[in-house]
Amino acid sequence: MSDAAQPTAAEVRAAAEAVKTALDRHLAAVERRSGEEDPAVYDAFNELAAAAEAYDELLYDRYDEVTPFEIPGEDTLPPYTGPEEPSALSVLIRRDYAVAEPQRLMAQARRVEAADEEAPDVEASGTVHGALGLLFGEFEPDEIASRHKEFGLEEGDSTLWVTAADESADPGEWLQAPFEEVDPERVVCRFDVSTVFDEEFDDDIEDDEDEEDIEDDEDRDDEDGDADLTELDGDLDTDLDTDLDTDLDEDEDGEPARLEADR
């Protein structure tokens, strides 16, 4: 960062004071909390997190120093404050894709153009931008999601939010800005899909497999020990049988000789 863009010492000091103020407000909200999901505590927490993050950034930009605080991400939604019996709802969906194979994407768009007798003379399938417009205009989003590889797309993260409303919106009311007034406190439920979850699941499987490998090694050691004991028992039995047979042979050969000598 250039010297001209660096924050002043006064700005860093002001950010530190903002953290102190936010800390006091958070403590006061916690002391007055009305329940486990008190909105006031939630708001105070967010204010404290924002103030701490701003101070951390200014401190680093000015002095190349960091704080020991880690601001946790918002893994959960805020407490629901919408109607108990919603009379209307909105379903908000976001799906991310990467254009993995542009040529495949444009080839699919050319098929759509060829099948459309009323298509304009200008070919839109010659560019990725135009091909996307053709495909998403021809197919439903759910169908594209289920056939994304056929269209040369690679899935990214996706999420679906179901939000509650007091009444249905008027026709065309929100079309100009459909996602501007999303209230997280009115989300009834949400469903997220991400490779992050798959990696965490794979890590759990690897940990389980490591534990199983250790148990298998211990079982093999036990089996080897049992086998060694069995082999040892067999050797002892063989040695005992051999010694016993030898003693009997000596007795059979030696005892008659002594009897005859006595006679």
Secondary structure, 3 states (H helix, E strand, C coil): CCCCCCCCHHHHHHHHHHHHHHHHHHHHHHHCCCCCCCHHHHHHHHHHHHHHHHHHHHHHHHHCCCCCCCCCCCCCCCCCCCCCCCCEEEEEEEEEEEECCHHHHHHHHHHHHHHCCCCCCCCCCCCHHHHHHHHHHHCCHHHHHHCHHHHCEEEEEEEEEEEEECCCCCCCCCCCCCCCCCCHHHEEEEEEECHHHHHHHHHHHHHHHHHHHHHHHHHHHHHHHHHHHHHHHHHHHHHHHHHHHHHHHHHHHHHHHHHHHHC
